[in-house]
């Protein structure tokens, strides 16, 4: 698997904090119909104090955040920063939840978006419209979804447990 970021920068005085400098958006072997060209195609000039820079649409930034958390980090770390980013981006004037659903489906990323948004809603209280979650949800029985949700939450919240009795779920 090709590296898409440089080795993590860590400061021993700040345990648990690391900085990643990405050289590409995603690893080469990712399964999604999503790339840098999508971000830049509709990028707009950033407001001051970032004048001169371009910024992608908030919907594409949310999509990327969902993929980064759910697929790249397998919902094991980065939850709180992802939930905060999703909350801030989706509160921007003009954010279009319906467009996010279309982008996620077109990118074959509906499940990654679903789980990120469901966990953001459940764990941080960020309001995600129920219809959006319903439209992104994989076709899985409710009891299975509830079991998976508990598993993912237990993996995010330190000290919450017990760990999953199934090793298969841990790498899922």
N, C-alpha and C positions, 0 to 999 in steps of 0.2 A: 504494500500500500504506500503510495507516494505521500510524503509529508506535505501538508498544506499550511503548516506554520513552523516557525523556528522553534528550537527547544524553549521550554518555558523559562521565563525570567522569574527568579524567586529571591526574596529578601529574607534572610534568616531571622531578622528582627520582626518580621510580619508573617508568622506561620499561617498557613492556609490561604495566603494571597499569592497569586501568580499572574503574570502578564503573558499573553500570547500575541505574537506578531504574525499575522497571517500573510502568506504569499499568494494564496488563492482562496476563494470562497469556501470550497468544499474539497475533500479528497477526490482524486481522479475516479475512484471506483464507486462513487455515490450512485444510488438508484433513481434519483429524482430528475425531472425535466426542469431544472433550475440551474442558472449559471450567472456569472457576472454580467453578461450582456443584457439579461433581463433587468438587472438593477440599474444599469447605466442608460438603457434605452429611454426610460422615462424620468431620469433624474432631473431635478430642478435646482436652480440656484438657491443656496442656503441663505437664510437671513443673517443679518449682523448678529454677533460679531464674527461670523464665519463667512463673510462675503468673499466671493471668489471660489468657494468650494461648491460641490454639487451634493445633493442629498437624494437618495432613492425615496420612492413613495412609502408612506407609513405601512401600507398593506404588505409591500414586499419586505420591509424590515421586520415586520411581525412574522411573516412566513419564514424568513431566514432564522430568526430567533427560535421559532418552534423546531425547525430542522436541527439547529445547532444543539439545542437542549435534548430533544427526544431521540434523535438518531445518532448524532456525533457523540454526545455525552451519555447516551442511553438512560436518561432521566436519573442519573446518579449524582450529578453535581451541577452547580450553576442555576439551581432552581430559583432562588430568591432574586438574583439579578435578572433572570429571564422574566419572572412574573412582574417585576417592577418595570422592565422595558415594555412588556406587553401592555401593562396598565397605562403607562404614559403615552405610548403610541396610539392606542385605541381611543384615548380621550382627546386627541387632536381634532380640531374642527375639520369636518369633511371626511374623517375616517369612514371607510365604507366596509362594513362587515360582510355584505353580500359579495363584494369584490374579493375579499379575502377568501371566502369559500370557493369562488370560481378559480382563483389563482392556486389555491391548495389542491383542488381536484385536478386542474390542468398539469400541475407539477408532480402528480402522483404522491402528494404529501398530506392527504386528508387525515390519515391516522395520526401522524406526528403532530399536526395542528390540533386535532381533537384532544389528544392527551395533554399537551402543553396547556391548552385553554381550560380544559376540565380541571387540571390540578391547580392552575392559577386561580380559578374560581373557587375551588374548594379550600385551598390552603391559605390564600392571601385575601380572599373576600372580593377580588376583582370581579365586577359584574360582567359576565359573558351572556349575551342573549340566549335563552334556552333553545330557540329555533336554530341558532348557529351551531350549537353543540349537536343538536339532533341531525342537522344536515351533514356534519363532518364525521359523525359516529360510524365506526365500522359495524358491519352487520353481525353483531355478537350478542348473545343473550345477556340480559340485564344482570343476572347473578354473576356471570363471568366478569362483566365490566366492573362490578362492585368489588369483586375479589382482586382483580388487577389493580384497581385504584388503591385498595388497602396495601397491596404489595409495593406499589410505587411510592406511596406516602411513607411507608416504613423505611424505604431505601433513602429517602430524602432527609428525614428528620432523625438526627443523631440521637441514640439512646432509645428510640422507639423500636420496638421489636415485638416479638422475636423475629429473627431473620426468617426469610421464606423457607418453608420445609422442602421446597422444590428447587434443586440446583438449576434445573432447566429455566425457571423464571428469572433467575439472577442474571443470566446473560442475555435475556430477551430484549 
